[in-house]
């Protein structure tokens, strides 16, 4: 019973990969104009400009956490020595 199931799944996988994808008609290529490219470049620029301050904030947050844990560790070692 298990070998029949394995065989059926194997046949289904082979048949599924050998059939062509019918979702796109490649006989005609769509070419967008220059203005579409400029618009997409502008959108990408907006995304990059929005990411820069957030990355700077994240780096500052991580540095602050590291500095705070260092000072707690130093305070603990100082209190243990005295």
C-alpha positions in Angstrom: 0.0 0.0 0.0 2.8 2.4 0.9 4.7 1.6 -2.3 1.6 2.4 -4.4 1.3 5.7 -2.7 5.0 6.4 -3.2 4.8 5.5 -6.9 1.7 7.7 -7.4 3.4 10.6 -5.8 6.5 10.1 -8.0 4.5 10.0 -11.1 2.6 13.1 -10.1 5.8 15.0 -9.4 7.3 14.0 -12.7 4.2 14.9 -14.6 3.9 18.2 -12.8 7.4 19.3 -13.6 7.4 18.2 -17.3 4.3 20.2 -18.2 4.9 23.8 -19.4 3.6 26.7 -17.4 0.6 28.1 -19.1 0.3 31.2 -16.9 2.3 33.6 -19.2 2.2 34.0 -22.9 5.8 34.7 -23.9 5.1 35.3 -27.6 4.9 39.0 -26.9 7.3 40.9 -24.6 6.1 43.8 -22.6 8.6 46.7 -22.6 8.0 49.6 -20.3 9.0 53.1 -21.2 11.7 55.3 -19.6 9.2 57.1 -17.3 8.2 53.8 -15.7 11.9 53.1 -14.9 12.3 56.6 -13.5 9.2 56.2 -11.3 10.5 52.9 -10.0 13.9 54.4 -9.3 12.2 57.2 -7.4 10.2 54.7 -5.3 13.4 52.8 -4.5 15.1 56.0 -3.4 12.2 56.8 -1.1 12.5 53.3 0.5 16.3 53.7 1.0 15.9 57.2 2.5 13.3 55.9 4.9 15.5 53.0 6.0 18.6 55.0 6.8 17.2 56.7 10.0 15.7 53.5 11.2 18.9 51.6 10.8 20.8 54.4 12.7 18.3 54.2 15.5 18.6 50.4 15.7 22.4 50.7 15.9 22.2 53.3 18.6 19.7 51.1 20.5 22.0 48.1 20.4 25.0 50.2 21.5 23.0 51.5 24.4 22.0 48.0 25.5 25.6 46.8 25.2 26.9 49.8 27.2 24.3 49.3 29.9 25.1 45.6 30.3 28.8 46.5 30.5 28.3 49.0 33.3 26.1 46.6 35.2 28.8 43.9 34.9 31.5 46.4 36.0 29.4 47.5 39.0 28.9 43.9 40.0 32.6 43.1 39.9 33.5 46.3 41.9 30.9 45.4 44.6 32.3 41.9 44.8 35.8 43.1 45.3 35.0 45.4 48.2 
